């Protein structure tokens, strides 16, 4: 007689119990000691206080594009061609160790970084007042293809962590997928994302006269943020602050 084999698939009650305990398990894991991602100290927060003090010191930055400048004066590029936003803020420069952290956040299925990075962003000069004054906090949207591939929009996770009661998804839309900006020279980046963004028609009138913080993880040339800010201006947004975690210092 053939021996019956029990199915390894969990029963419906087991699945229900598992779904009940999953949030508890995730909460417990978050409270367990971890290792600093930079210096590998143990036990530690994902970013230990020593590394934050060493690598996340505030720098004087151009108020219009967030490049570091002596004394925080307006950079030459912004004197000649300021961005379509009113202010730009960044927590750190894009380099060691933050480039690796951002890549882990975006490409290695580690959305838990959002909370730590948002905390550093809120600690940067002028960020807290900008968030308090904002009516809305909007993330840079991903294309449908990029979102399906990655599984989450890192800018949306940052926006929620920064201002959960002001963050709004899907007000600013990405109309089409484009090649990654990082693989293009500067002169091609603006044309690559031209007219790639739009406002949801149902939200158009609700943006008039509002103060908006536009959130992204990294600003390199600023081309994507420029393209995203354009429809916000067309919707008569009163004030736009571009807020990023990291700003590339070589604007190439």
Buried (B, 14 or more C-beta within 10 A) or exposed (E): EEEEEEEEEEEEEEEEEEEEEEEEEEEEEEEEEBBBBBBEBEEBBBBBEEBBEEBBEBBEBBBBBBBBBEEEEBBEBBEEEBBBBBBBBBBBBBBEBBBEBBEBBBEEEBBBBBBBBBBBBBEBEBBEEBBEEBBBBBBBBBBEEBBEEBEBBBBBBBBBBBBEEBBBEEBBBBEEEBEEBEEBEEEBBBEBBEEBBBBEEEBBEBBEEBBBBBBBBBBBBBBBBBBBBBBBEEBEBEBBBBBBBBBBBEBE
